[in-house]
């Protein structure tokens, strides 16, 4: 059972989030708060695993609350304002849900949080595995990495995209996913840049798996879709795509 609290200054929104969370048996709602100050008092004295918080609240916003905490639980922001997403991810919020929050979207975010919490338990039990995590570019077509079950070999081409899970990362292939005990920032430094590109605070993609690029998303093979930020989109275009676009006129 994982503990959580709800923070939202809108009573209707609070009730809707509570209704959704009550359907998830692995959660225990410790408190339902109408503002950030009330939540701050609870978080300073009570261990909480997951916080479901609005952002735009009077006196103390959700982001200000997160910044103020010395020991930060997992934050899942739920808000009407999409422009807060980039800043929220910069604060290492686990997920960002745009209102109205459906049960399916909250359930997905909650599963992601629980998976992360379970991984932290495993790492604490097996601390010797953390020191060896590495992905080395040595000219081969594959790499090795350490996950909780042991050392795994994987071909670069088999990796479609990678998602950040805070201190860990999740590698997606066509039929499987692997939890790597390495953060996304360190993975980015070690993976070959000719193949992998950062497209978002939380995502790295294999550029060989791109099927369509829009203003806000990258569509990958096997029906995977990940968001892309404006700055990363421009970098991806300049680094990999512009060079291969067919020209209407030849000089």
C-alpha positions in Angstrom: 0.0 0.0 0.0 1.4 3.4 -1.0 0.4 6.7 0.7 -0.7 9.7 -1.2 -2.2 13.1 -0.8 -4.4 15.3 -3.1 -3.9 19.1 -3.4 -6.3 21.3 -5.3 -8.0 24.6 -4.5 -11.0 23.6 -6.6 -13.5 21.4 -4.6 -15.0 19.8 -7.8 -11.5 18.8 -9.0 -10.5 17.5 -5.6 -13.6 15.3 -5.5 -12.9 14.0 -9.1 -9.3 13.1 -8.3 -10.3 11.4 -5.1 -13.0 9.4 -6.9 -10.4 8.1 -9.4 -7.8 7.3 -6.7 -10.3 5.4 -4.6 -10.5 2.9 -7.4 -6.8 2.0 -7.1 -6.5 -0.5 -4.3 -2.7 0.0 -3.8 -3.2 3.6 -2.7 -4.0 5.0 0.7 -5.2 8.6 0.6 -3.8 10.2 3.8 -5.1 13.7 3.2 -7.1 15.9 0.8 -5.8 19.5 0.9 -7.4 22.7 -0.5 -4.1 24.6 -0.7 -0.3 24.3 -0.7 0.2 25.6 2.8 -2.0 23.0 4.3 -0.2 20.3 2.3 3.2 21.6 3.3 2.4 21.1 7.0 1.4 17.5 6.3 4.4 16.8 4.1 6.8 18.2 6.7 5.7 15.7 9.4 4.2 12.7 7.5 5.9 10.3 5.1 4.1 10.4 1.8 4.9 8.4 -1.3 2.9 10.2 -4.0 1.5 13.7 -4.3 -1.3 14.6 -6.8 -1.1 18.3 -7.0 -2.6 21.2 -8.9 -0.1 23.9 -9.9 -2.0 27.2 -10.0 -3.1 27.7 -6.4 -3.2 30.9 -4.3 -0.4 31.8 -1.9 1.7 28.6 -2.5 1.6 27.0 -6.0 2.3 23.3 -6.6 5.7 24.0 -8.0 6.6 26.3 -5.1 5.6 23.6 -2.7 7.8 21.1 -4.5 10.7 23.4 -4.4 10.3 24.1 -0.7 10.5 20.4 0.4 13.8 19.0 1.5 12.6 15.4 1.2 10.5 15.3 -2.0 7.9 12.6 -2.6 6.9 11.7 -6.1 4.9 14.6 -7.6 2.2 14.1 -10.3 1.0 17.5 -11.4 -2.6 17.9 -12.5 -3.4 21.3 -14.1 -5.3 23.1 -16.8 -2.3 25.0 -17.9 -0.1 23.1 -20.4 2.6 25.9 -20.3 3.6 24.7 -16.9 4.7 21.3 -18.3 8.3 22.2 -19.1 9.0 23.7 -15.7 7.3 20.8 -14.0 9.6 18.3 -15.6 12.6 20.5 -14.9 11.7 20.1 -11.2 11.7 16.3 -11.7 8.0 15.9 -11.4 7.2 12.3 -12.3 4.3 13.1 -14.5 2.1 16.0 -15.8 -1.6 15.5 -16.4 -3.8 18.1 -18.2 -7.3 18.6 -16.8 -9.8 17.1 -17.0 -7.9 14.2 -15.5 -9.5 10.9 -16.7 -9.2 7.7 -14.6 -7.1 6.1 -17.4 -4.6 8.9 -17.3 -4.3 9.0 -13.5 -4.1 5.2 -13.4 -1.2 5.3 -15.9 0.7 7.9 -13.9 0.1 6.0 -10.7 1.4 2.8 -12.2 4.5 4.7 -13.2 5.0 6.0 -9.7 4.5 2.6 -8.1 7.0 1.0 -10.6 9.5 3.7 -9.6 8.9 3.1 -5.9 9.3 -0.7 -6.3 12.6 -0.1 -8.1 13.9 2.0 -5.3 13.2 -0.9 -2.9 15.1 -3.3 -5.1 18.1 -1.0 -5.4 18.2 -0.6 -1.6 18.3 -4.4 -1.3 21.1 -4.7 -4.0 23.3 -1.6 -3.7 26.3 -3.3 -5.2 24.6 -3.3 -8.6 24.5 0.5 -8.9 28.2 1.2 -9.2 28.6 -0.9 -12.4 25.9 0.5 -14.5 27.4 1.6 -17.8 26.7 1.7 -21.5 29.9 1.9 -23.5 30.2 2.9 -27.1 33.0 0.7 -28.5 32.2 0.4 -32.2 30.0 -2.6 -31.8 26.3 -2.8 -32.6 25.3 -3.7 -29.0 25.8 -2.8 -25.4 25.4 -4.4 -22.0 23.6 -2.9 -19.0 22.8 -4.0 -15.5 19.2 -4.4 -14.4 17.8 -5.9 -11.3 17.8 -9.4 -12.7 21.4 -9.3 -13.9 23.4 -8.2 -16.9 21.6 -7.9 -20.2 22.9 -7.5 -23.8 20.9 -5.4 -26.2 21.4 -4.2 -29.7 21.3 -0.5 -30.3 18.8 -1.0 -33.2 16.4 -2.8 -30.9 16.0 0.2 -28.6 13.1 2.3 -29.9 13.0 4.9 -27.1 14.0 5.5 -23.5 11.9 7.1 -20.8 13.2 8.7 -17.6 12.2 7.4 -14.3 14.2 9.8 -12.1 17.2 7.8 -11.0 16.4 5.1 -13.4 15.5 4.7 -17.1 13.1 2.5 -19.0 14.2 1.1 -22.4 11.5 0.1 -24.8 11.9 -2.4 -27.6 9.3 -3.9 -29.9 8.1 -6.5 -27.5 9.7 -5.7 -24.1 10.9 -3.1 -21.8 13.9 -3.0 -19.5 14.6 -1.0 -16.3 18.1 0.3 -16.3 19.6 1.5 -13.1 21.0 4.6 -14.7 19.5 8.0 -15.0 18.6 9.5 -18.4 21.2 12.2 -18.3 24.0 9.6 -17.8 22.6 7.4 -20.5 22.6 10.3 -22.9 26.3 10.8 -22.3 27.1 7.1 -23.0 24.8 6.2 -25.9 26.1 6.9 -29.5 24.8 10.3 -30.5 24.5 9.3 -34.1 21.8 6.9 -33.2 20.1 8.4 -30.1 18.7 11.8 -29.6 17.2 13.6 -26.6 13.8 15.0 -27.6 12.3 15.9 -24.3 13.2 16.2 -20.6 12.0 12.7 -20.1 12.7 11.0 -23.4 15.5 9.8 -25.7 14.7 8.2 -29.0 16.4 6.0 -31.6 16.3 8.3 -34.7 16.3 5.2 -37.0 12.9 4.4 -35.7 11.3 7.8 -36.6 8.3 7.5 -38.9 6.7 10.9 -38.5 7.8 14.2 -36.9 5.1 16.8 -35.9 5.4 20.0 -34.1 4.9 18.4 -30.7 5.4 14.6 -31.1 7.7 12.0 -32.6 6.0 8.9 -34.0 8.1 5.9 -33.9 7.9 2.3 -35.3 5.5 -0.1 -33.7 3.1 2.7 -32.9 5.1 4.4 -30.1 4.6 8.2 -29.7 6.7 10.5 -27.5 6.5 14.3 -27.0 9.2 16.6 -28.3 10.1 20.0 -27.1 10.6 22.9 -29.5 14.3 23.3 -28.8 14.9 19.5 -29.1 12.9 19.4 -32.3 15.1 22.1 -33.9 18.2 20.2 -32.8 16.9 16.9 -34.2 16.1 18.6 -37.5 19.5 20.1 -37.8 21.4 17.0 -36.7 19.7 14.2 -38.5 16.6 15.1 -40.6 17.3 18.2 -42.7 20.3 16.4 -44.3 18.1 13.6 -45.6 15.0 15.6 -46.7 14.5 15.3 -50.5 14.9 18.7 -52.1 12.4 20.1 -54.7 15.2 21.8 -56.6 18.7 20.6 -57.2 21.6 23.1 -57.6 
